[in-house]
């Protein structure tokens, strides 16, 4: 966090770095995949966790339309992997 002065006020300013990853989630056609990290059977893992770890990313903002499926299971798996999500 950095501060910059604007009309004699110190305002906190946070630098955000945005990454775009394209992750293939249907690694096995026979098993559905709601999570961005694993298939539903937790048999296959996508490369997302490795990509985040390599870049020291520990906080995720997960958005989507179906919070009862894809968003929910991605947030759940992120938590199990030790990542902070909201």
N, CA, C and O of each residue as an XYZ file, in Angstrom:
344
protein
N       0.846     -1.164      0.000
C       0.000      0.000      0.000
C       0.894      1.229      0.000
O       1.886      1.285      0.727
N       0.546      2.188     -0.799
C       1.298      3.427     -0.905
C       0.363      4.595     -0.611
O      -0.851      4.489     -0.788
N       0.924      5.684     -0.172
C       0.154      6.902      0.057
C       0.550      7.955     -0.963
O       1.717      8.067     -1.339
N      -0.420      8.712     -1.399
C      -0.100      9.870     -2.216
C      -0.906     11.042     -1.689
O      -1.998     10.872     -1.146
N      -0.352     12.230     -1.858
C      -1.010     13.413     -1.323
C      -1.873     14.060     -2.385
O      -1.441     14.285     -3.516
N      -3.097     14.354     -1.998
C      -4.072     14.960     -2.906
C      -4.795     16.035     -2.111
O      -5.600     15.717     -1.236
N      -4.527     17.277     -2.394
C      -5.090     18.399     -1.648
C      -4.815     18.266     -0.150
O      -5.715     18.424      0.675
N      -3.570     17.976      0.182
C      -3.126     17.848      1.570
C      -3.787     16.704      2.336
O      -3.738     16.682      3.566
N      -4.401     15.757      1.632
C      -4.964     14.572      2.272
C      -4.099     13.374      1.918
O      -3.672     13.227      0.773
N      -3.846     12.535      2.880
C      -3.127     11.303      2.576
C      -4.163     10.212      2.325
O      -4.925      9.830      3.213
N      -4.166      9.729      1.100
C      -5.137      8.725      0.688
C      -4.391      7.435      0.384
O      -3.455      7.437     -0.415
N      -4.795      6.324      1.015
C      -4.121      5.060      0.689
C      -4.403      4.656     -0.751
O      -5.527      4.788     -1.236
N      -3.398      4.176     -1.409
C      -3.517      3.772     -2.811
C      -2.943      2.374     -2.945
O      -1.779      2.146     -2.616
N      -3.735      1.454     -3.419
C      -3.314      0.066     -3.550
C      -3.080     -0.242     -5.019
O      -3.917      0.064     -5.868
N      -1.947     -0.845     -5.312
C      -1.650     -1.268     -6.672
C      -2.188     -2.678     -6.890
O      -1.872     -3.593     -6.130
N      -2.989     -2.848     -7.913
C      -3.521     -4.156     -8.260
C      -2.824     -4.662     -9.511
O      -2.606     -3.911    -10.463
N      -2.485     -5.910     -9.501
C      -1.932     -6.548    -10.687
C      -2.938     -7.590    -11.142
O      -3.321     -8.471    -10.371
N      -3.363     -7.492    -12.382
C      -4.358     -8.409    -12.901
C      -3.701     -9.417    -13.828
O      -2.905     -9.058    -14.695
N      -4.041    -10.668    -13.634
C      -3.579    -11.739    -14.496
C      -4.789    -12.374    -15.161
O      -5.869    -12.436    -14.573
N      -4.610    -12.837    -16.362
C      -5.637    -13.596    -17.049
C      -5.080    -14.975    -17.341
O      -4.065    -15.120    -18.022
N      -5.757    -15.987    -16.816
C      -5.366    -17.369    -17.052
C      -6.510    -18.072    -17.768
O      -7.679    -17.849    -17.450
N      -6.182    -18.899    -18.709
C      -7.168    -19.742    -19.369
C      -6.908    -21.166    -18.909
O      -5.888    -21.766    -19.248
N      -7.839    -21.698    -18.136
C      -7.664    -23.004    -17.505
C      -8.650    -23.989    -18.129
O      -9.843    -23.704    -18.237
N      -8.145    -25.134    -18.534
C      -9.003    -26.204    -19.035
C      -9.459    -27.014    -17.832
O      -8.636    -27.570    -17.105
N     -10.789    -27.082    -17.619
C     -11.300    -27.768    -16.435
C     -11.862    -29.149    -16.742
O     -11.914    -29.990    -15.844
N     -12.275    -29.410    -17.946
C     -12.836    -30.726    -18.282
C     -11.704    -31.645    -18.714
O     -11.560    -31.955    -19.897
N     -10.903    -32.078    -17.748
C      -9.764    -32.918    -18.066
C     -10.196    -34.348    -18.389
O      -9.556    -35.027    -19.192
N     -11.275    -34.797    -17.767
C     -11.823    -36.118    -18.053
C     -13.283    -35.937    -18.458
O     -14.078    -35.400    -17.687
N     -13.631    -36.369    -19.629
C     -14.977    -36.146    -20.167
C     -16.033    -36.831    -19.302
O     -17.168    -36.359    -19.240
N     -15.694    -37.908    -18.647
C     -16.656    -38.664    -17.855
C     -17.006    -37.986    -16.526
O     -18.018    -38.320    -15.911
N     -16.185    -37.048    -16.086
C     -16.386    -36.401    -14.783
C     -16.589    -34.904    -14.990
O     -15.776    -34.244    -15.637
N     -17.691    -34.367    -14.428
C     -17.939    -32.930    -14.496
C     -16.882    -32.177    -13.694
O     -16.184    -32.752    -12.858
N     -16.784    -30.903    -13.962
C     -15.824    -30.080    -13.248
C     -16.449    -28.722    -12.968
O     -16.580    -27.892    -13.868
N     -16.838    -28.499    -11.708
C     -17.382    -27.203    -11.318
C     -16.308    -26.271    -10.784
O     -16.439    -25.050    -10.877
N     -15.255    -26.833    -10.232
C     -14.184    -26.035     -9.647
C     -13.150    -25.677    -10.707
O     -12.950    -26.421    -11.667
N     -12.502    -24.542    -10.527
C     -11.400    -24.158    -11.418
C     -10.104    -24.868    -11.027
O      -9.109    -24.782    -11.747
N     -10.109    -25.572     -9.887
C      -8.910    -26.249     -9.403
C      -8.913    -27.759     -9.656
O      -7.872    -28.328     -9.985
N     -10.066    -28.411     -9.507
C     -10.156    -29.867     -9.614
C     -11.398    -30.266    -10.397
O     -12.298    -29.455    -10.615
N     -11.434    -31.525    -10.817
C     -12.696    -32.072    -11.309
C     -13.527    -32.459    -10.084
O     -13.029    -32.421     -8.959
N     -14.773    -32.827    -10.296
C     -15.664    -33.116     -9.159
C     -15.214    -34.316     -8.341
O     -15.522    -34.396     -7.152
N     -14.503    -35.236     -8.942
C     -14.009    -36.388     -8.204
C     -12.671    -36.155     -7.537
O     -12.151    -37.044     -6.862
N     -12.107    -34.978     -7.716
C     -10.766    -34.624     -7.210
C      -9.713    -35.613     -7.694
O      -8.747    -35.902     -6.989
N      -9.911    -36.128     -8.902
C      -8.955    -37.050     -9.509
C      -7.879    -36.264    -10.256
O      -6.688    -36.561    -10.155
N      -8.320    -35.269    -10.998
C      -7.393    -34.451    -11.791
C      -7.379    -33.024    -11.271
O      -8.419    -32.470    -10.914
N      -6.184    -32.431    -11.234
C      -6.022    -31.042    -10.810
C      -5.652    -30.207    -12.018
O      -4.839    -30.624    -12.844
N      -6.251    -29.020    -12.124
C      -5.876    -28.102    -13.202
C      -4.560    -27.429    -12.840
O      -4.029    -27.644    -11.751
N      -4.042    -26.629    -13.735
C      -2.771    -25.948    -13.486
C      -2.933    -24.635    -12.722
O      -1.944    -23.942    -12.487
N      -4.148    -24.281    -12.334
C      -4.397    -22.978    -11.712
C      -3.611    -22.796    -10.414
O      -2.995    -21.747    -10.223
N      -3.615    -23.764     -9.538
C      -2.904    -23.616     -8.262
C      -1.413    -23.421     -8.492
O      -0.786    -22.604     -7.817
N      -0.840    -24.155     -9.431
C       0.586    -23.988     -9.746
C       0.881    -22.596    -10.297
O       1.901    -21.996     -9.958
N      -0.007    -22.081    -11.144
C       0.177    -20.733    -11.697
C       0.116    -19.673    -10.605
O       0.920    -18.741    -10.594
N      -0.833    -19.813     -9.689
C      -0.966    -18.846     -8.600
C       0.226    -18.915     -7.647
O       0.737    -17.885     -7.209
N       0.661    -20.119     -7.332
C       1.800    -20.304     -6.432
C       3.076    -19.730     -7.034
O       3.862    -19.094     -6.332
N       3.286    -19.948     -8.318
C       4.496    -19.447     -8.988
C       4.558    -17.918     -8.977
O       5.643    -17.341     -9.042
N       3.401    -17.266     -8.896
C       3.353    -15.805     -8.900
C       3.095    -15.223     -7.507
O       2.845    -14.026     -7.370
N       3.155    -16.065     -6.482
C       2.928    -15.646     -5.090
C       1.570    -14.973     -4.900
O       1.457    -13.996     -4.160
N       0.560    -15.487     -5.556
C      -0.800    -14.965     -5.423
C      -1.517    -15.808     -4.381
O      -1.624    -17.026     -4.531
N      -2.008    -15.172     -3.334
C      -2.678    -15.897     -2.265
C      -4.101    -15.463     -2.005
O      -4.806    -16.091     -1.215
N      -4.542    -14.384     -2.665
C      -5.901    -13.879     -2.486
C      -6.605    -13.867     -3.831
O      -6.074    -13.362     -4.820
N      -7.813    -14.432     -3.857
C      -8.586    -14.510     -5.093
C      -9.924    -13.806     -4.915
O     -10.530    -13.865     -3.845
N     -10.374    -13.149     -5.956
C     -11.720    -12.595     -6.015
C     -12.452    -13.398     -7.069
O     -12.204    -13.243     -8.265
N     -13.350    -14.252     -6.624
C     -14.023    -15.193     -7.511
C     -15.412    -14.656     -7.822
O     -16.201    -14.385     -6.917
N     -15.701    -14.508     -9.097
C     -17.000    -13.996     -9.525
C     -17.597    -14.945    -10.557
O     -16.883    -15.690    -11.229
N     -18.911    -14.900    -10.666
C     -19.592    -15.738    -11.643
C     -21.097    -15.659    -11.463
O     -21.595    -15.009    -10.545
N     -21.800    -16.321    -12.339
C     -23.260    -16.288    -12.306
C     -23.856    -17.333    -11.380
O     -24.832    -17.057    -10.681
N     -23.294    -18.506    -11.365
C     -23.864    -19.611    -10.597
C     -23.087    -19.802     -9.304
O     -22.173    -20.623     -9.234
N     -23.457    -19.034     -8.274
C     -22.717    -19.124     -7.016
C     -22.950    -20.452     -6.306
O     -22.193    -20.802     -5.401
N     -23.972    -21.193     -6.692
C     -24.221    -22.482     -6.049
C     -23.432    -23.613     -6.698
O     -23.462    -24.735     -6.194
N     -22.734    -23.358     -7.787
C     -21.941    -24.403     -8.437
C     -20.493    -23.954     -8.626
O     -19.658    -24.169     -7.748
N     -20.197    -23.341     -9.751
C     -18.806    -23.027    -10.118
C     -18.115    -22.112     -9.121
O     -16.994    -22.393     -8.698
N     -18.757    -21.041     -8.747
C     -18.146    -20.105     -7.805
C     -17.969    -20.776     -6.447
O     -16.916    -20.650     -5.822
N     -18.992    -21.485     -5.992
C     -18.945    -22.154     -4.692
C     -17.817    -23.180     -4.628
O     -17.016    -23.161     -3.693
N     -17.745    -24.077     -5.614
C     -16.744    -25.135     -5.584
C     -15.325    -24.608     -5.816
O     -14.366    -25.165     -5.282
N     -15.186    -23.552     -6.598
C     -13.873    -22.935     -6.771
C     -13.412    -22.297     -5.466
O     -12.254    -22.454     -5.080
N     -14.298    -21.581     -4.783
C     -13.952    -20.963     -3.501
C     -13.652    -22.023     -2.444
O     -12.731    -21.854     -1.644
N     -14.412    -23.103     -2.434
C     -14.192    -24.185     -1.483
C     -12.824    -24.840     -1.690
O     -12.086    -25.064     -0.731
N     -12.495    -25.144     -2.943
C     -11.187    -25.744     -3.225
C     -10.049    -24.769     -2.969
O      -8.980    -25.176     -2.514
N     -10.262    -23.485     -3.254
C      -9.232    -22.482     -2.962
C      -8.933    -22.457     -1.467
O      -7.774    -22.381     -1.061
N      -9.974    -22.520     -0.659
C      -9.802    -22.529      0.788
C      -9.044    -23.776      1.241
O      -8.167    -23.688      2.101
N      -9.370    -24.922      0.677
C      -8.676    -26.164      1.026
C      -7.195    -26.108      0.648
O      -6.360    -26.751      1.283
N      -6.880    -25.337     -0.387
C      -5.488    -25.202     -0.837
C      -4.753    -24.085     -0.078
O      -3.581    -23.826     -0.353
N      -5.422    -23.428      0.864
C      -4.788    -22.398      1.679
C      -4.836    -21.002      1.092
O      -4.118    -20.113      1.549
N      -5.676    -20.794      0.080
C      -5.817    -19.486     -0.534
C      -6.970    -18.731      0.112
O      -7.920    -19.346      0.597
N      -6.895    -17.425      0.122
C      -7.972    -16.587      0.637
C      -8.837    -16.191     -0.538
O      -8.327    -15.727     -1.558
N     -10.152    -16.371     -0.407
C     -11.035    -16.012     -1.505
C     -12.220    -15.221     -0.988
O     -12.638    -15.367      0.161
N     -12.751    -14.383     -1.859
C     -13.948    -13.632     -1.516
C     -14.737    -13.374     -2.774
O     -15.797    -12.750     -2.721
